[in-house]
Structure formats: C-alpha cells, structure tokens
Amino acid sequence: MILKIFGKAAHSGAEPENGISAIAIASKAISGLNLGRIDEETTCNLGTIKGGVATNIIPEFVEIHGEARSHDVEKLKMVTDNIVNAFYSAADLFKDGSGLPRIEAIVENDFTLTNITEDHKAIKLARKAAKNIGISLESKTIGGGADANVFFGKGIIAGVLGTGMTDVHTLNESIAIKDMEAAARLVLEILKAHAAGEISR
C-alpha cells in the first residue's frame, strides 16, 4: 500500500501556525497502529517513509509504503482498512477549512493467497522426489511472498521449495552451499519423477 499525506508548507520559524505538517499527521497515525506480528497468520509493516525538504519548512508532503499479509482474507482486509483509516482519522485532527490536509491511499493486492492440499499432485510429486534421493521434506505455512503467489493468481497451482536460507532480509542473510546443492538435486529429481510419470494424479 502507498499512503500519501498532503499538508501545507509554511516557514517553520516565521509562521508555523500557517502550515500543516504532513510528518506530524503521519506520526499521529502510525503511533496508534499495531504493527508487526498481529497473530499467527497475519502481519503488517510500514517499510519506508519519505517527506520534508528542509528543517525550516513545515513539511507539506509525506509518502509511506507498507504492506499487510495474512492467510485469512477477512483478517487481511481488516488490518489494511485499519491502517488506511488511521491516516484519514489523523488528518481530520489537522483540518483547517482549506481542504487540507488530504490523504491518498493506494492499496493493491501484490500476492494472491496460496494453499495447496497435501493430496495435490504438486505436493505428492515433491515428496516422492525427496524420498527418491533421501531428503526429508516438511510442509509449512509461511509469511513470505514468491512467484508461486503470482501463479496462483493466474490459476496455476505452484509450491515453493525451501533452500535453507537463514536470517532472511537482514545483513546476515546467507545460505550454505550444501543446502543450495540439495535444493538443486531435489528440483532435478522432481523433473525426473514427473517425466517418468511416478505421480499420475
């Protein structure tokens, strides 16, 4: 989601009362939000905030980029609506009769929900391939996004294979060579098992 806050610029030393701080509005909205882990299947985050041009100017514009994720469609809508409404409510506290401040909220569905049943061919094929080469395979529900989400949105059932990556999206993100090799072996075996018709349906 993208949240744009339109305030009003003014000289911060000479006439601050004539300005409307977009940063103050954003701060008010954010301070009342429940961010991070909402429950076992729902998270939300505001990841970037940009605004202001100088210390002596009341900031007239702020743009915030964030996201909400959930394995439950209703929870996702609730969390998203809560974030957006918080910004509209905060802006209402700063209204001066000029039509400002103004909020523009852009919400897009980046990742379609994915859910593959254990008896689906994709799962059975991956499990068969893993067994063929002596790899233990475990199904998990995670909060990450992948190309599989895009495929799901197009009606194509696709799973995600873990590669053993650790400390994801941090400066310490890493993956062991042996885990990369194991993942490559598994993908190759899945292709072989599929070609050999080891899982028909």
Rosetta constraint file for C-alpha pairs under 8 A:
AtomPair CA 1 CA 65 HARMONIC 5.80 0.50
AtomPair CA 1 CA 66 HARMONIC 5.26 0.50
AtomPair CA 1 CA 67 HARMONIC 5.63 0.50
AtomPair CA 1 CA 105 HARMONIC 7.21 0.50
AtomPair CA 1 CA 106 HARMONIC 5.51 0.50
AtomPair CA 1 CA 107 HARMONIC 4.45 0.50
AtomPair CA 1 CA 108 HARMONIC 6.17 0.50
AtomPair CA 2 CA 63 HARMONIC 7.01 0.50
AtomPair CA 2 CA 64 HARMONIC 5.72 0.50
AtomPair CA 2 CA 65 HARMONIC 4.68 0.50
AtomPair CA 2 CA 66 HARMONIC 6.50 0.50
AtomPair CA 2 CA 105 HARMONIC 5.84 0.50
AtomPair CA 2 CA 106 HARMONIC 5.01 0.50
AtomPair CA 2 CA 107 HARMONIC 6.55 0.50
AtomPair CA 3 CA 63 HARMONIC 5.71 0.50
AtomPair CA 3 CA 64 HARMONIC 5.09 0.50
AtomPair CA 3 CA 65 HARMONIC 6.46 0.50
AtomPair CA 3 CA 84 HARMONIC 7.66 0.50
AtomPair CA 3 CA 103 HARMONIC 7.12 0.50
AtomPair CA 3 CA 104 HARMONIC 5.87 0.50
AtomPair CA 3 CA 105 HARMONIC 4.65 0.50
AtomPair CA 3 CA 106 HARMONIC 6.41 0.50
AtomPair CA 4 CA 61 HARMONIC 7.27 0.50
AtomPair CA 4 CA 62 HARMONIC 5.86 0.50
AtomPair CA 4 CA 63 HARMONIC 4.57 0.50
AtomPair CA 4 CA 64 HARMONIC 6.49 0.50
AtomPair CA 4 CA 103 HARMONIC 5.70 0.50
AtomPair CA 4 CA 104 HARMONIC 4.97 0.50
AtomPair CA 4 CA 105 HARMONIC 6.33 0.50
AtomPair CA 5 CA 22 HARMONIC 5.65 0.50
AtomPair CA 5 CA 25 HARMONIC 7.61 0.50
AtomPair CA 5 CA 26 HARMONIC 7.27 0.50
AtomPair CA 5 CA 60 HARMONIC 7.86 0.50
AtomPair CA 5 CA 61 HARMONIC 5.57 0.50
AtomPair CA 5 CA 62 HARMONIC 5.15 0.50
AtomPair CA 5 CA 63 HARMONIC 6.39 0.50
AtomPair CA 5 CA 101 HARMONIC 7.06 0.50
AtomPair CA 5 CA 102 HARMONIC 5.99 0.50
AtomPair CA 5 CA 103 HARMONIC 4.86 0.50
AtomPair CA 5 CA 104 HARMONIC 6.62 0.50
AtomPair CA 6 CA 22 HARMONIC 6.11 0.50
AtomPair CA 6 CA 60 HARMONIC 5.74 0.50
AtomPair CA 6 CA 61 HARMONIC 4.83 0.50
AtomPair CA 6 CA 62 HARMONIC 6.89 0.50
AtomPair CA 6 CA 100 HARMONIC 6.98 0.50
AtomPair CA 6 CA 101 HARMONIC 5.38 0.50
AtomPair CA 6 CA 102 HARMONIC 5.01 0.50
AtomPair CA 6 CA 103 HARMONIC 6.27 0.50
AtomPair CA 7 CA 19 HARMONIC 7.41 0.50
AtomPair CA 7 CA 20 HARMONIC 4.87 0.50
AtomPair CA 7 CA 21 HARMONIC 5.66 0.50
AtomPair CA 7 CA 22 HARMONIC 4.86 0.50
AtomPair CA 7 CA 59 HARMONIC 7.03 0.50
AtomPair CA 7 CA 60 HARMONIC 4.17 0.50
AtomPair CA 7 CA 61 HARMONIC 5.82 0.50
AtomPair CA 7 CA 100 HARMONIC 5.98 0.50
AtomPair CA 7 CA 101 HARMONIC 4.58 0.50
AtomPair CA 7 CA 102 HARMONIC 6.75 0.50
AtomPair CA 8 CA 18 HARMONIC 7.80 0.50
AtomPair CA 8 CA 19 HARMONIC 4.91 0.50
AtomPair CA 8 CA 20 HARMONIC 4.62 0.50
AtomPair CA 8 CA 21 HARMONIC 6.62 0.50
AtomPair CA 8 CA 22 HARMONIC 7.58 0.50
AtomPair CA 8 CA 58 HARMONIC 7.17 0.50
AtomPair CA 8 CA 59 HARMONIC 6.99 0.50
AtomPair CA 8 CA 60 HARMONIC 4.44 0.50
AtomPair CA 8 CA 61 HARMONIC 7.77 0.50
AtomPair CA 8 CA 100 HARMONIC 7.21 0.50
AtomPair CA 8 CA 101 HARMONIC 7.20 0.50
AtomPair CA 9 CA 18 HARMONIC 7.88 0.50
AtomPair CA 9 CA 19 HARMONIC 5.14 0.50
AtomPair CA 9 CA 20 HARMONIC 6.64 0.50
AtomPair CA 9 CA 21 HARMONIC 7.49 0.50
AtomPair CA 9 CA 57 HARMONIC 6.34 0.50
AtomPair CA 9 CA 58 HARMONIC 4.99 0.50
AtomPair CA 9 CA 59 HARMONIC 5.73 0.50
AtomPair CA 9 CA 60 HARMONIC 4.77 0.50
AtomPair CA 10 CA 15 HARMONIC 6.29 0.50
AtomPair CA 10 CA 16 HARMONIC 5.91 0.50
AtomPair CA 10 CA 18 HARMONIC 5.98 0.50
AtomPair CA 10 CA 19 HARMONIC 4.67 0.50
AtomPair CA 10 CA 20 HARMONIC 7.87 0.50
AtomPair CA 10 CA 57 HARMONIC 5.72 0.50
AtomPair CA 10 CA 58 HARMONIC 5.21 0.50
AtomPair CA 10 CA 59 HARMONIC 7.97 0.50
AtomPair CA 11 CA 15 HARMONIC 5.37 0.50
AtomPair CA 11 CA 16 HARMONIC 5.80 0.50
AtomPair CA 11 CA 19 HARMONIC 7.64 0.50
AtomPair CA 11 CA 56 HARMONIC 5.99 0.50
AtomPair CA 11 CA 57 HARMONIC 4.93 0.50
AtomPair CA 11 CA 58 HARMONIC 6.27 0.50
AtomPair CA 12 CA 16 HARMONIC 4.49 0.50
AtomPair CA 12 CA 19 HARMONIC 7.94 0.50
AtomPair CA 12 CA 55 HARMONIC 7.74 0.50
AtomPair CA 12 CA 56 HARMONIC 4.92 0.50
AtomPair CA 12 CA 57 HARMONIC 5.08 0.50
AtomPair CA 12 CA 58 HARMONIC 5.47 0.50
AtomPair CA 13 CA 56 HARMONIC 6.58 0.50
AtomPair CA 15 CA 19 HARMONIC 7.44 0.50
AtomPair CA 16 CA 58 HARMONIC 6.77 0.50
AtomPair CA 19 CA 58 HARMONIC 5.84 0.50
AtomPair CA 19 CA 60 HARMONIC 7.77 0.50
AtomPair CA 20 CA 58 HARMONIC 6.75 0.50
AtomPair CA 20 CA 59 HARMONIC 7.39 0.50
AtomPair CA 20 CA 60 HARMONIC 6.65 0.50
AtomPair CA 20 CA 94 HARMONIC 7.05 0.50
AtomPair CA 20 CA 100 HARMONIC 7.85 0.50
AtomPair CA 20 CA 101 HARMONIC 6.92 0.50
AtomPair CA 21 CA 25 HARMONIC 6.46 0.50
AtomPair CA 21 CA 58 HARMONIC 5.48 0.50
AtomPair CA 21 CA 59 HARMONIC 5.10 0.50
AtomPair CA 21 CA 60 HARMONIC 5.92 0.50
AtomPair CA 21 CA 61 HARMONIC 7.91 0.50
AtomPair CA 22 CA 26 HARMONIC 6.17 0.50
AtomPair CA 22 CA 51 HARMONIC 7.81 0.50
AtomPair CA 22 CA 59 HARMONIC 5.63 0.50
AtomPair CA 22 CA 60 HARMONIC 5.35 0.50
AtomPair CA 22 CA 61 HARMONIC 5.36 0.50
AtomPair CA 22 CA 62 HARMONIC 5.70 0.50
AtomPair CA 22 CA 101 HARMONIC 7.62 0.50
AtomPair CA 23 CA 27 HARMONIC 6.03 0.50
AtomPair CA 23 CA 51 HARMONIC 7.04 0.50
AtomPair CA 23 CA 52 HARMONIC 7.62 0.50
AtomPair CA 23 CA 59 HARMONIC 6.41 0.50
AtomPair CA 23 CA 61 HARMONIC 7.56 0.50
AtomPair CA 23 CA 62 HARMONIC 6.31 0.50
AtomPair CA 24 CA 28 HARMONIC 6.15 0.50
AtomPair CA 25 CA 29 HARMONIC 6.27 0.50
AtomPair CA 25 CA 87 HARMONIC 7.39 0.50
AtomPair CA 25 CA 90 HARMONIC 5.71 0.50
AtomPair CA 25 CA 91 HARMONIC 5.88 0.50
AtomPair CA 25 CA 94 HARMONIC 7.55 0.50
AtomPair CA 26 CA 30 HARMONIC 6.05 0.50
AtomPair CA 26 CA 62 HARMONIC 7.51 0.50
AtomPair CA 26 CA 87 HARMONIC 6.83 0.50
AtomPair CA 26 CA 90 HARMONIC 7.54 0.50
AtomPair CA 27 CA 31 HARMONIC 5.94 0.50
AtomPair CA 28 CA 32 HARMONIC 6.95 0.50
AtomPair CA 28 CA 90 HARMONIC 5.95 0.50
AtomPair CA 29 CA 33 HARMONIC 6.93 0.50
AtomPair CA 29 CA 86 HARMONIC 5.13 0.50
AtomPair CA 29 CA 87 HARMONIC 5.03 0.50
AtomPair CA 29 CA 89 HARMONIC 7.52 0.50
AtomPair CA 29 CA 90 HARMONIC 5.34 0.50
AtomPair CA 30 CA 86 HARMONIC 7.56 0.50
AtomPair CA 30 CA 87 HARMONIC 7.83 0.50
AtomPair CA 32 CA 86 HARMONIC 7.44 0.50
AtomPair CA 33 CA 83 HARMONIC 6.84 0.50
AtomPair CA 33 CA 86 HARMONIC 7.42 0.50
AtomPair CA 34 CA 38 HARMONIC 7.23 0.50
AtomPair CA 35 CA 43 HARMONIC 7.21 0.50
AtomPair CA 35 CA 44 HARMONIC 5.44 0.50
AtomPair CA 35 CA 45 HARMONIC 5.73 0.50
AtomPair CA 35 CA 46 HARMONIC 7.79 0.50
AtomPair CA 36 CA 43 HARMONIC 5.36 0.50
AtomPair CA 36 CA 44 HARMONIC 5.22 0.50
AtomPair CA 36 CA 45 HARMONIC 5.79 0.50
AtomPair CA 37 CA 42 HARMONIC 6.39 0.50
AtomPair CA 37 CA 43 HARMONIC 4.60 0.50
AtomPair CA 37 CA 44 HARMONIC 6.86 0.50
AtomPair CA 38 CA 42 HARMONIC 5.33 0.50
AtomPair CA 38 CA 43 HARMONIC 5.22 0.50
AtomPair CA 38 CA 44 HARMONIC 7.31 0.50
AtomPair CA 39 CA 43 HARMONIC 7.05 0.50
AtomPair CA 41 CA 69 HARMONIC 7.93 0.50
AtomPair CA 41 CA 70 HARMONIC 5.32 0.50
AtomPair CA 41 CA 71 HARMONIC 5.56 0.50
AtomPair CA 41 CA 72 HARMONIC 7.30 0.50
AtomPair CA 41 CA 143 HARMONIC 7.40 0.50
AtomPair CA 42 CA 68 HARMONIC 7.51 0.50
AtomPair CA 42 CA 69 HARMONIC 5.52 0.50
AtomPair CA 42 CA 70 HARMONIC 4.11 0.50
AtomPair CA 42 CA 71 HARMONIC 6.75 0.50
AtomPair CA 42 CA 72 HARMONIC 7.72 0.50
AtomPair CA 42 CA 75 HARMONIC 7.28 0.50
AtomPair CA 42 CA 76 HARMONIC 7.21 0.50
AtomPair CA 43 CA 68 HARMONIC 5.78 0.50
AtomPair CA 43 CA 69 HARMONIC 5.23 0.50
AtomPair CA 43 CA 70 HARMONIC 6.43 0.50
AtomPair CA 44 CA 66 HARMONIC 7.56 0.50
AtomPair CA 44 CA 67 HARMONIC 5.60 0.50
AtomPair CA 44 CA 68 HARMONIC 4.06 0.50
AtomPair CA 44 CA 69 HARMONIC 6.09 0.50
AtomPair CA 44 CA 79 HARMONIC 7.58 0.50
AtomPair CA 45 CA 66 HARMONIC 5.46 0.50
AtomPair CA 45 CA 67 HARMONIC 5.42 0.50
AtomPair CA 45 CA 68 HARMONIC 6.42 0.50
AtomPair CA 46 CA 64 HARMONIC 7.00 0.50
AtomPair CA 46 CA 65 HARMONIC 5.95 0.50
AtomPair CA 46 CA 66 HARMONIC 3.93 0.50
AtomPair CA 46 CA 67 HARMONIC 6.40 0.50
AtomPair CA 47 CA 64 HARMONIC 7.53 0.50
AtomPair CA 47 CA 65 HARMONIC 5.85 0.50
AtomPair CA 47 CA 66 HARMONIC 5.24 0.50
AtomPair CA 47 CA 67 HARMONIC 7.83 0.50
AtomPair CA 48 CA 64 HARMONIC 5.58 0.50
AtomPair CA 48 CA 65 HARMONIC 5.25 0.50
AtomPair CA 48 CA 66 HARMONIC 7.00 0.50
AtomPair CA 49 CA 62 HARMONIC 6.96 0.50
AtomPair CA 49 CA 63 HARMONIC 5.75 0.50
AtomPair CA 49 CA 64 HARMONIC 4.42 0.50
AtomPair CA 49 CA 65 HARMONIC 6.61 0.50
AtomPair CA 50 CA 62 HARMONIC 5.54 0.50
AtomPair CA 50 CA 63 HARMONIC 5.30 0.50
AtomPair CA 50 CA 64 HARMONIC 6.49 0.50
AtomPair CA 51 CA 59 HARMONIC 6.75 0.50
AtomPair CA 51 CA 60 HARMONIC 7.92 0.50
AtomPair CA 51 CA 61 HARMONIC 5.60 0.50
AtomPair CA 51 CA 62 HARMONIC 4.14 0.50
AtomPair CA 51 CA 63 HARMONIC 6.35 0.50
AtomPair CA 52 CA 57 HARMONIC 7.60 0.50
AtomPair CA 52 CA 58 HARMONIC 7.46 0.50
AtomPair CA 52 CA 59 HARMONIC 4.45 0.50
AtomPair CA 52 CA 60 HARMONIC 6.81 0.50
AtomPair CA 52 CA 61 HARMONIC 6.42 0.50
AtomPair CA 52 CA 62 HARMONIC 6.91 0.50
AtomPair CA 53 CA 57 HARMONIC 7.03 0.50
AtomPair CA 53 CA 59 HARMONIC 6.84 0.50
AtomPair CA 54 CA 59 HARMONIC 7.92 0.50
AtomPair CA 67 CA 80 HARMONIC 7.99 0.50
AtomPair CA 68 CA 76 HARMONIC 6.56 0.50
AtomPair CA 68 CA 79 HARMONIC 6.84 0.50
AtomPair CA 68 CA 80 HARMONIC 6.23 0.50
AtomPair CA 69 CA 76 HARMONIC 6.15 0.50
AtomPair CA 69 CA 143 HARMONIC 7.14 0.50
AtomPair CA 70 CA 75 HARMONIC 6.55 0.50
AtomPair CA 70 CA 76 HARMONIC 5.25 0.50
AtomPair CA 70 CA 143 HARMONIC 7.52 0.50
AtomPair CA 71 CA 76 HARMONIC 7.72 0.50
AtomPair CA 71 CA 113 HARMONIC 6.52 0.50
AtomPair CA 72 CA 76 HARMONIC 6.23 0.50
AtomPair CA 73 CA 77 HARMONIC 6.34 0.50
AtomPair CA 74 CA 78 HARMONIC 6.20 0.50
AtomPair CA 75 CA 79 HARMONIC 6.14 0.50
AtomPair CA 76 CA 80 HARMONIC 6.08 0.50
AtomPair CA 77 CA 81 HARMONIC 5.94 0.50
AtomPair CA 78 CA 82 HARMONIC 6.07 0.50
AtomPair CA 79 CA 83 HARMONIC 6.37 0.50
AtomPair CA 80 CA 84 HARMONIC 6.37 0.50
AtomPair CA 81 CA 85 HARMONIC 5.91 0.50
AtomPair CA 82 CA 86 HARMONIC 6.09 0.50
AtomPair CA 83 CA 87 HARMONIC 6.84 0.50
AtomPair CA 84 CA 88 HARMONIC 6.65 0.50
AtomPair CA 84 CA 105 HARMONIC 6.70 0.50
AtomPair CA 85 CA 89 HARMONIC 6.02 0.50
AtomPair CA 86 CA 90 HARMONIC 6.10 0.50
AtomPair CA 87 CA 91 HARMONIC 6.14 0.50
AtomPair CA 87 CA 103 HARMONIC 7.09 0.50
AtomPair CA 88 CA 92 HARMONIC 6.33 0.50
AtomPair CA 88 CA 103 HARMONIC 6.28 0.50
AtomPair CA 89 CA 93 HARMONIC 6.88 0.50
AtomPair CA 90 CA 94 HARMONIC 7.29 0.50
AtomPair CA 91 CA 95 HARMONIC 6.66 0.50
AtomPair CA 91 CA 101 HARMONIC 5.87 0.50
AtomPair CA 91 CA 102 HARMONIC 6.83 0.50
AtomPair CA 91 CA 103 HARMONIC 7.19 0.50
AtomPair CA 92 CA 101 HARMONIC 7.70 0.50
AtomPair CA 94 CA 100 HARMONIC 7.96 0.50
AtomPair CA 94 CA 101 HARMONIC 6.71 0.50
AtomPair CA 95 CA 99 HARMONIC 7.21 0.50
AtomPair CA 95 CA 100 HARMONIC 5.93 0.50
AtomPair CA 95 CA 101 HARMONIC 6.01 0.50
AtomPair CA 96 CA 100 HARMONIC 6.60 0.50
AtomPair CA 96 CA 101 HARMONIC 7.89 0.50
AtomPair CA 111 CA 145 HARMONIC 6.63 0.50
AtomPair CA 111 CA 146 HARMONIC 7.93 0.50
AtomPair CA 111 CA 149 HARMONIC 5.29 0.50
AtomPair CA 111 CA 150 HARMONIC 6.18 0.50
AtomPair CA 111 CA 153 HARMONIC 7.71 0.50
AtomPair CA 112 CA 149 HARMONIC 5.11 0.50
AtomPair CA 112 CA 150 HARMONIC 6.36 0.50
AtomPair CA 112 CA 152 HARMONIC 6.38 0.50
AtomPair CA 112 CA 153 HARMONIC 5.32 0.50
AtomPair CA 113 CA 149 HARMONIC 6.36 0.50
AtomPair CA 113 CA 152 HARMONIC 7.40 0.50
AtomPair CA 113 CA 153 HARMONIC 7.89 0.50
AtomPair CA 114 CA 148 HARMONIC 7.63 0.50
AtomPair CA 114 CA 149 HARMONIC 5.98 0.50
AtomPair CA 114 CA 152 HARMONIC 6.29 0.50
AtomPair CA 116 CA 120 HARMONIC 6.61 0.50
AtomPair CA 116 CA 123 HARMONIC 7.60 0.50
AtomPair CA 116 CA 157 HARMONIC 7.38 0.50
AtomPair CA 116 CA 159 HARMONIC 7.43 0.50
AtomPair CA 117 CA 123 HARMONIC 7.70 0.50
AtomPair CA 118 CA 123 HARMONIC 6.00 0.50
AtomPair CA 118 CA 124 HARMONIC 7.22 0.50
AtomPair CA 119 CA 123 HARMONIC 6.77 0.50
AtomPair CA 119 CA 124 HARMONIC 6.42 0.50
AtomPair CA 120 CA 124 HARMONIC 6.28 0.50
AtomPair CA 120 CA 201 HARMONIC 7.77 0.50
AtomPair CA 121 CA 125 HARMONIC 5.83 0.50
AtomPair CA 121 CA 199 HARMONIC 6.89 0.50
AtomPair CA 121 CA 200 HARMONIC 7.68 0.50
AtomPair CA 121 CA 201 HARMONIC 5.47 0.50
AtomPair CA 122 CA 126 HARMONIC 6.27 0.50
AtomPair CA 122 CA 157 HARMONIC 7.69 0.50
AtomPair CA 122 CA 158 HARMONIC 7.09 0.50
AtomPair CA 122 CA 159 HARMONIC 7.03 0.50
AtomPair CA 123 CA 127 HARMONIC 6.14 0.50
AtomPair CA 123 CA 159 HARMONIC 7.59 0.50
AtomPair CA 124 CA 128 HARMONIC 6.04 0.50
AtomPair CA 124 CA 199 HARMONIC 7.06 0.50
AtomPair CA 125 CA 129 HARMONIC 6.15 0.50
AtomPair CA 125 CA 190 HARMONIC 6.52 0.50
AtomPair CA 125 CA 193 HARMONIC 7.13 0.50
AtomPair CA 125 CA 194 HARMONIC 7.06 0.50
AtomPair CA 125 CA 198 HARMONIC 7.67 0.50
AtomPair CA 125 CA 199 HARMONIC 5.90 0.50
AtomPair CA 126 CA 130 HARMONIC 6.10 0.50
AtomPair CA 126 CA 186 HARMONIC 7.95 0.50
AtomPair CA 126 CA 190 HARMONIC 5.97 0.50
AtomPair CA 127 CA 131 HARMONIC 6.13 0.50
AtomPair CA 127 CA 137 HARMONIC 6.35 0.50
AtomPair CA 128 CA 132 HARMONIC 6.17 0.50
AtomPair CA 128 CA 190 HARMONIC 7.89 0.50
AtomPair CA 128 CA 193 HARMONIC 7.60 0.50
AtomPair CA 128 CA 198 HARMONIC 7.94 0.50
AtomPair CA 128 CA 199 HARMONIC 7.94 0.50
AtomPair CA 129 CA 133 HARMONIC 6.65 0.50
AtomPair CA 129 CA 186 HARMONIC 6.55 0.50
AtomPair CA 129 CA 189 HARMONIC 5.31 0.50
AtomPair CA 129 CA 190 HARMONIC 5.08 0.50
AtomPair CA 129 CA 193 HARMONIC 6.24 0.50
AtomPair CA 130 CA 134 HARMONIC 5.98 0.50
AtomPair CA 130 CA 135 HARMONIC 4.80 0.50
AtomPair CA 130 CA 136 HARMONIC 6.43 0.50
AtomPair CA 130 CA 137 HARMONIC 6.41 0.50
AtomPair CA 130 CA 186 HARMONIC 6.19 0.50
AtomPair CA 130 CA 189 HARMONIC 7.57 0.50
AtomPair CA 130 CA 190 HARMONIC 7.90 0.50
AtomPair CA 131 CA 135 HARMONIC 5.90 0.50
AtomPair CA 131 CA 136 HARMONIC 7.09 0.50
AtomPair CA 132 CA 189 HARMONIC 7.68 0.50
AtomPair CA 133 CA 186 HARMONIC 7.55 0.50
AtomPair CA 133 CA 189 HARMONIC 7.61 0.50
AtomPair CA 145 CA 149 HARMONIC 6.58 0.50
AtomPair CA 146 CA 150 HARMONIC 7.35 0.50
AtomPair CA 146 CA 160 HARMONIC 7.51 0.50
AtomPair CA 147 CA 151 HARMONIC 6.40 0.50
AtomPair CA 148 CA 152 HARMONIC 6.10 0.50
AtomPair CA 148 CA 157 HARMONIC 7.64 0.50
AtomPair CA 148 CA 158 HARMONIC 5.20 0.50
AtomPair CA 148 CA 159 HARMONIC 6.08 0.50
AtomPair CA 148 CA 160 HARMONIC 6.57 0.50
AtomPair CA 149 CA 153 HARMONIC 6.35 0.50
AtomPair CA 149 CA 158 HARMONIC 7.90 0.50
AtomPair CA 150 CA 154 HARMONIC 6.66 0.50
AtomPair CA 151 CA 155 HARMONIC 6.45 0.50
AtomPair CA 151 CA 156 HARMONIC 5.04 0.50
AtomPair CA 151 CA 157 HARMONIC 6.73 0.50
AtomPair CA 151 CA 158 HARMONIC 6.58 0.50
AtomPair CA 152 CA 156 HARMONIC 4.97 0.50
AtomPair CA 152 CA 157 HARMONIC 5.52 0.50
AtomPair CA 152 CA 158 HARMONIC 6.72 0.50
AtomPair CA 161 CA 183 HARMONIC 7.69 0.50
AtomPair CA 162 CA 183 HARMONIC 7.61 0.50
AtomPair CA 163 CA 175 HARMONIC 7.60 0.50
AtomPair CA 163 CA 179 HARMONIC 6.14 0.50
AtomPair CA 163 CA 180 HARMONIC 6.11 0.50
AtomPair CA 163 CA 183 HARMONIC 5.73 0.50
AtomPair CA 164 CA 175 HARMONIC 6.06 0.50
AtomPair CA 164 CA 176 HARMONIC 7.34 0.50
AtomPair CA 164 CA 179 HARMONIC 5.75 0.50
AtomPair CA 164 CA 180 HARMONIC 7.49 0.50
AtomPair CA 165 CA 173 HARMONIC 7.06 0.50
AtomPair CA 165 CA 174 HARMONIC 5.72 0.50
AtomPair CA 165 CA 175 HARMONIC 4.56 0.50
AtomPair CA 165 CA 176 HARMONIC 7.59 0.50
AtomPair CA 166 CA 172 HARMONIC 7.94 0.50
AtomPair CA 166 CA 173 HARMONIC 5.64 0.50
AtomPair CA 166 CA 174 HARMONIC 5.53 0.50
AtomPair CA 166 CA 175 HARMONIC 6.29 0.50
AtomPair CA 167 CA 171 HARMONIC 7.96 0.50
AtomPair CA 167 CA 172 HARMONIC 5.84 0.50
AtomPair CA 167 CA 173 HARMONIC 4.57 0.50
AtomPair CA 167 CA 174 HARMONIC 6.82 0.50
AtomPair CA 168 CA 172 HARMONIC 7.74 0.50
AtomPair CA 168 CA 173 HARMONIC 5.05 0.50
AtomPair CA 168 CA 174 HARMONIC 7.60 0.50
AtomPair CA 169 CA 173 HARMONIC 6.20 0.50
AtomPair CA 175 CA 179 HARMONIC 6.85 0.50
AtomPair CA 175 CA 180 HARMONIC 7.12 0.50
AtomPair CA 176 CA 180 HARMONIC 6.51 0.50
AtomPair CA 177 CA 181 HARMONIC 6.17 0.50
AtomPair CA 178 CA 182 HARMONIC 6.14 0.50
AtomPair CA 179 CA 183 HARMONIC 6.14 0.50
AtomPair CA 180 CA 184 HARMONIC 6.22 0.50
AtomPair CA 181 CA 185 HARMONIC 6.17 0.50
AtomPair CA 182 CA 186 HARMONIC 6.18 0.50
AtomPair CA 183 CA 187 HARMONIC 6.27 0.50
AtomPair CA 184 CA 188 HARMONIC 6.21 0.50
AtomPair CA 185 CA 189 HARMONIC 6.13 0.50
AtomPair CA 186 CA 190 HARMONIC 6.11 0.50
AtomPair CA 187 CA 191 HARMONIC 6.38 0.50
AtomPair CA 188 CA 192 HARMONIC 6.30 0.50
AtomPair CA 189 CA 193 HARMONIC 5.97 0.50
AtomPair CA 190 CA 194 HARMONIC 6.03 0.50
AtomPair CA 191 CA 195 HARMONIC 6.06 0.50
AtomPair CA 192 CA 196 HARMONIC 6.09 0.50
AtomPair CA 193 CA 197 HARMONIC 6.19 0.50
AtomPair CA 193 CA 198 HARMONIC 5.36 0.50
AtomPair CA 193 CA 199 HARMONIC 7.37 0.50
AtomPair CA 194 CA 198 HARMONIC 6.15 0.50
AtomPair CA 194 CA 199 HARMONIC 6.71 0.50
